[in-house]
């Protein structure tokens, strides 16, 4: 098993095959995503980033500046150092809303959500943060804000970032990491293990940095009510973390192919417009009554074929957008039922992925195709399907 050789407060230049981070471990659940994020050269940009990522980054930046002002005051954290929620929301709107829409490269991935839903979530996170601060941070002394950490072993380097380090009134040191999401549940063992590894990395770095055992890494989850998970430095934690990260690094270094694998990242992964696995996934869709006429009545909870509406999905940027659902229904219920329709589908499946990739990268082309679909093609398809459904009922 590797040993800790040294620690540092900044990153050194190292090749990818020597680096370990929790984000790398998480992203490796899909080799395609891991390849796009860390291996591919020259590196390409993601088509989009989910709004959750942007909201989390904004919140971290806002809280960082908040603690910098407290540090400049050269005093302990007090119960009056809570966040100004109205100011937080105003600055989020000014930063993320341009000309009535979300600024690039951020997008709302799930079409059932609106920007107001995320603003409400941000407000709730801020309220939970204030409750946490009053309960757990009062009279703490700020030691460091927003920093990098690196642990060197014989064969690889472990990296991470922290949000805050404080000294508590009893003299212990705590590394804090803010999470705008929910705490992982033990039954979802992969997420729970990743969180345990991250906290273990924090504790190891803190233990060696301050040369003491009364240190811990702590994650504060702010999604619903604030929840805290901590890991205190012990040598058993060192053993477990190094054993796990060493095994992961060796396994990843042996990887030579990067086939995409559908997993719980797919809805949020910014690569999904060009991911071949996401493009061909089996989609189970329940059509909502608010967007469906009578001809939808017999298609609820329908399992669609693996064929996917490549171009429509690239245009509307969501596999379950109402427009994409309508096109899939038209394909499955009508085109697949006759020879001519099946021939059209085969041609489309050949050229669709190519055109979808091109459209997915070009905003101007995407907007033109979107207008054509919404104003011309979709109304004709809807009218045709309503007519066929009416004829079937009459007969």
Secondary structure, 3 states (H helix, E strand, C coil): CCCEEEEECCCCCCCHHHEECHHHHHHCCCHHHHHHHHHCCCCCCCCCEEHHHHHHHHHHHHHHHHHHHHHHCCCCCCCCCCCCHHHHHHHHHHHHEECCEECCCEECCCCCCCHHHHHHHHHHHHHHHHHHHHHHHCCCEEEEEEEEEEEEECCCEEEEEEEEEEECCCCCEEEEEEECCCCCCCCCHHHHHHHHHHHHHHHHHHHHHHCCCCEEEEEEECCCCCEEEEEECCHHHHHHHHHHHHHHHHHHHCCCCCCCCCCCCCCCCCCHHHCHHHHCCCCEECCCHHHCCHHHCCCCCEECCCCCCHHHHHHHCCCCCHHHHHHHHHHHHCHHHCHHHHHHHHHHHHHHHHHHHHHHHCHHHHHHHHHHHHHHHHHHHHHHHHHHHHHHHHC
